[in-house]
Amino acid sequence: MLAALLPTTPAAAGWAIRVQDSPPLWRAGEVLFVREERRRALRTLPPEELARLCDAAVDRWPSFKAPTTFTRQRIDRLERFSWTVMRAAADAFATGDPRARQALVRLLDRWAKGRALTKLRGSPNRLWYAVHRALLPTIVAYWLVVADEPTVPLARRARIFGWIDDLVRRGFARQRGLDPRSDVARNNHAYLAASVYAAWGALTGDRELFGFALDTYRHALAAMRPDGSLPLEVRRGARALWYQRLALASLAVIAEIAAVQGMPLWQGREAGKDLHLGIRFLLDAVAEPERVLRYARANVNPGPSWNWRVQDLGFLSRRPHGRHYMAWAEIYLARFPGRDESRRLRALLTRGNADPRPMIDEFAGGNLSCLFAQPNSRPVSANNTR
């Protein structure tokens, strides 16, 4: 079980950490897990299962011109970039496919040379949200495939590193300068940004970035209601549960990155509330929508539908562009296979006997089925509740 591989320490028990006293990182250089441990686990998968979860089966990988100046009209190109990065990184890491590795390095280096995304024109909130969404899988891909790869020339590695580092620090400076009372400093935008800072902080050993992410996580739990709902998310009308789930994705990523560094955020509580409670609220409200309707009726920026009485549950199925917005559940299923929430997640994701894997999503960091599915675990049947 993955949890057994990730130690905690008495020194980490006081998990409510401020930026100024962020603890040392146990495993600086690792992000979502210890790479060699995951490689060993992947080697135990049957070849057909490994191929199903990880092999992108692409012979000719696409490349995309770097948009130095980033506008709303170029978000589609950024999404296509991210889709290639997520699939190629998992394929190269898990199967060793040299074509996937070469394509990934070539694409990242092209965007690094072009200083992609360094000039933003348009709504800064919307554009930084898109940049952070792409940065998380880009950091994961760099960590998995590029950072320690001796076949990648040092100059290329340094160029890619410098580009990512520059974007992370630009975003961090902006995030720290936001009005702390503003929504984007306290809602899913903030959690997504914090997941990026947690990942880059863990990879580079930057305690300031990492501490900021931990503090954001603590504030998220402090803001959570006793029933597990996140106030700024569940007021979003027909997409109340959509945004509850979105926030949970980023918080789960932060909790798992912290766990690798010996910090038990999964067990961390703020006024008796933890992340399990937030997941439980999501599951309860999917089963009984009336639980969220009293909040959803506020109908704040609800998205495409104004009918707050009918919740958009489209996140439970694969999206037309290939993403599965419940990919973060792979982290939870791997870490807590025996919890009731995991049993319910399996049943929810496999209702109708559908196979949700591989589940790939930027908000979770990439192809999470490849990176987290456990040997001998087959949540492809709603009847499997191990």
Buried (B, 14 or more C-beta within 10 A) or exposed (E): EBBEEBBBEEEBEEBBBEBEEBBEBBBBBBBBBBBEEBEEBBEEBEEEBBBBBBBBEBEEBEEBEBBEEBEEEBBEBBBEBBBBBBBBBBBBBBBEBEBBBBBBBBBBBBBBEBBBBBEBEBEEBBBBBBBBBBBBBBBBBBBBBBBEBEEBEEEBBEBBBEBBBBBBBBBBEBBEEBEEEEBBBBBBBBBBBBBBBBBBBBBBBBBBBBBBBBBBBBBBBEBBBEBBBBEBBBBBBBBBBBBBBBBBBBBBBBBBBBBBBBBBBBBBEBEEBBBBBBBBBBBBBBEEBEBBBEBBEBBBEBEEBEEBEEBBBEBBBBEEEEBBBBBBBBBBBBBBBEBEBBBBBBBBBBEEEEEBBBBBBBBBBBBBBBBBBBEEBBBBEBEEBE
